[in-house]
């Protein structure tokens, strides 16, 4: 099979079985994907805190916190999750999808099928990456409601707060990765509508302006500065 060198997406493979984890990482890496690995839920969250992934390949059966529990917690962030499991019963697949997985693949599987599933999930437009009627457009956090499709933000009292297109893009970027440390480069990449040149100081200025507008409506801090690294969105984010 010819490698897909066009793909530059980052895939995080989470599996406690080192042989399976390494085999998947090696195969996807040969297809042009940037691959990171984790052996359990805690390792997965530490990895995501450093930098987000475009897609997570997540095993169900893991010691400690299992994949279903981890998927339920990660799903609101909107990152596509491909669940892997040796459990082939239809009920198991339904449970996986209901807790937030976007696709479900049973073990053992052909590497080519895994690649096809990964490609299909990453091709789906952000607005269409939903299952079971879920929508990725509206989210709530700390009493706020953000409608990303309509570019409308309501404060905890229900009033609409006017933001520029760049400020909406920046806030949406933060809301898509709650609790994770986002570097300035990552924020520049995520906030494609940002009205600024691509350099560190531009992000600092944009974050400062966004913070000031948010604080005028509600003083509770939403964005934390991680000195020397970047920023972190503090509140939990849930689908609206």
C-alpha positions in Angstrom: 0.0 0.0 0.0 1.4 3.4 -0.9 1.8 5.8 2.1 -0.6 8.7 2.4 2.0 11.4 2.8 -0.6 14.1 2.3 -2.1 13.4 5.8 -0.6 15.5 8.6 -3.2 14.8 11.3 -2.2 13.7 14.8 -3.5 10.4 16.1 -3.3 9.3 19.7 -3.4 5.5 20.2 -4.4 4.4 23.7 -4.1 0.7 24.5 -2.5 -1.1 27.4 -1.2 -3.9 25.1 2.2 -2.7 24.0 2.4 -5.0 21.0 -1.0 -3.8 19.6 -0.3 -0.2 20.5 3.1 -0.2 18.8 1.9 -2.0 15.8 -0.9 0.5 15.2 1.4 3.4 15.8 4.0 2.0 13.3 1.4 1.3 10.7 -0.4 4.7 10.9 3.0 6.4 11.0 4.0 4.7 7.8 0.8 6.2 6.2 2.0 9.8 7.0 0.2 10.4 10.3 1.9 11.9 13.4 1.3 9.3 16.0 1.5 9.4 19.8 0.8 6.6 22.2 -0.6 6.1 25.8 -0.9 3.0 27.8 -3.9 4.0 30.0 -6.3 6.7 30.8 -3.9 8.8 33.0 -1.2 8.6 30.3 -3.8 9.6 27.7 -4.8 12.7 29.6 -1.2 13.7 30.3 -0.5 13.4 26.6 -3.5 15.5 25.6 -2.6 18.2 28.1 0.7 18.7 26.3 -0.9 18.9 22.8 -4.3 17.9 21.4 -4.9 15.1 18.9 -7.0 15.2 15.8 -8.3 11.7 16.5 -8.1 9.2 19.3 -7.9 5.4 18.8 -9.1 4.1 22.1 -9.1 0.5 23.5 -12.1 -0.5 25.6 -10.6 -3.1 28.0 -7.8 -1.4 30.0 -6.8 -1.8 33.6 -7.9 1.0 36.0 -10.3 3.4 34.2 -11.6 1.6 31.1 -12.0 3.0 27.6 -15.8 3.5 28.0 -15.4 5.7 31.0 -12.5 7.6 29.5 -14.5 8.1 26.2 -17.4 9.5 28.1 -15.2 12.1 29.7 -13.3 13.0 26.5 -16.3 13.1 24.1 -17.6 16.6 25.0 -14.3 18.1 23.7 -15.3 17.1 20.2 -12.2 15.1 19.2 -13.2 12.0 17.1 -12.8 8.8 19.0 -12.4 5.4 17.3 -13.1 2.7 19.8 -11.3 -0.7 19.6 -12.6 -3.8 21.4 -12.4 -7.6 21.3 -16.1 -7.5 22.3 -18.1 -8.1 19.2 -21.6 -8.1 20.6 -24.0 -5.6 19.1 -24.8 -4.3 22.6 -21.2 -3.6 23.3 -20.9 -1.6 20.1 -24.1 0.4 20.9 -22.7 1.2 24.4 -19.5 2.4 22.9 -21.3 4.8 20.5 -23.7 6.0 23.2 -20.8 7.1 25.5 -19.4 9.3 22.7 -17.3 7.1 20.3 -17.7 8.1 16.7 -16.9 4.7 15.3 -16.3 1.2 16.7 -13.9 -1.5 15.4 -13.6 -5.0 16.7 -10.4 -6.9 17.2 -8.7 -8.5 15.4 -9.0 -6.2 12.4 -7.2 -5.7 9.1 -4.8 -2.7 9.2 -6.4 -1.5 5.9 -9.8 -1.3 7.6 -8.4 0.7 10.5 -6.8 3.1 8.0 -10.1 3.4 6.1 -11.9 4.2 9.4 -9.3 6.8 10.4 -9.4 8.5 7.0 -13.2 8.6 7.0 -13.4 10.2 10.4 -10.7 12.8 9.6 -12.4 13.7 6.3 -15.7 14.5 8.0 -16.3 18.3 8.3 -16.2 19.5 11.9 -19.9 20.5 11.8 -20.8 17.0 10.6 -18.8 15.0 13.1 -21.7 13.8 15.1 -23.5 10.6 16.0 -26.9 9.7 17.4 -28.2 13.2 16.8 -25.4 15.0 18.7 -24.3 18.3 17.4 -20.9 19.9 17.8 -22.2 23.5 17.2 -23.5 24.6 20.6 -21.7 24.2 23.9 -22.1 25.5 27.5 -19.5 26.3 30.1 -19.7 28.0 33.5 -23.2 29.3 32.7 -22.1 30.6 29.2 -23.5 29.3 26.0 -21.5 29.4 22.7 -23.1 28.7 19.4 -20.1 28.1 17.1 -22.1 27.8 13.9 -24.1 31.0 14.5 -21.1 32.7 16.1 -23.2 33.8 19.0 -22.1 33.9 22.7 -24.5 34.4 25.6 -23.3 35.3 29.1 -24.6 33.6 32.3 -27.4 36.1 32.4 -28.5 35.3 28.9 -27.3 38.5 27.2 -25.5 38.3 23.9 -21.9 39.4 24.1 -20.5 41.0 21.0 -17.2 39.4 19.8 -15.2 39.9 16.7 -14.8 37.0 14.3 -11.2 36.4 15.6 -12.4 36.4 19.2 -15.1 33.9 18.4 -12.5 31.6 16.7 -10.2 31.9 19.7 -13.0 31.1 22.2 -14.2 28.2 20.1 -10.6 26.9 20.0 -10.4 27.0 23.8 -13.8 25.4 24.2 -12.8 22.5 21.9 -9.9 21.6 24.2 -11.1 22.3 27.8 -8.6 21.6 30.5 -5.7 21.2 28.1 -2.6 23.3 28.0 -2.6 24.9 24.5 0.6 26.4 23.2 0.5 29.6 21.2 1.3 27.7 18.0 -1.6 25.3 18.6 -4.0 28.3 19.2 -2.9 30.0 16.0 -3.6 26.7 14.1 -7.0 26.1 15.8 -8.2 29.7 15.6 -8.0 30.0 11.9 -10.2 33.1 11.9 -7.9 35.0 14.2 -7.4 38.6 13.1 -3.7 38.7 13.7 -0.3 37.9 12.4 1.2 34.5 13.2 3.5 35.3 16.1 3.4 34.7 19.8 2.7 38.3 20.9 -0.4 38.3 18.6 -2.0 35.4 20.6 -1.1 37.1 23.9 -2.9 40.3 22.8 -5.9 38.4 21.4 -6.3 36.4 24.7 -6.0 39.5 26.7 -8.8 41.2 24.7 -11.0 38.1 25.0 -10.5 37.9 28.7 -11.3 41.5 29.2 -14.6 41.2 27.3 -15.6 38.0 29.2 -14.7 39.6 32.5 -17.0 42.6 31.8 -20.0 40.2 31.8 -18.7 37.7 34.5 -15.6 38.1 36.6 -15.1 34.4 37.1 -11.8 33.4 35.4 -12.1 31.2 32.4 -8.6 31.2 30.8 -5.5 30.4 32.8 -2.0 31.5 31.7 0.5 28.6 32.0 3.7 30.6 32.2 6.2 29.8 29.5 3.9 27.4 27.7 0.6 28.8 26.7 -3.0 28.9 28.1 -5.6 26.6 29.5 -9.4 26.8 29.4 -10.6 26.1 33.0 -14.3 25.3 32.9 -15.8 22.0 31.9 -17.5 22.1 28.4 -20.7 20.3 27.6 -22.9 20.0 24.5 -25.7 22.6 24.7 
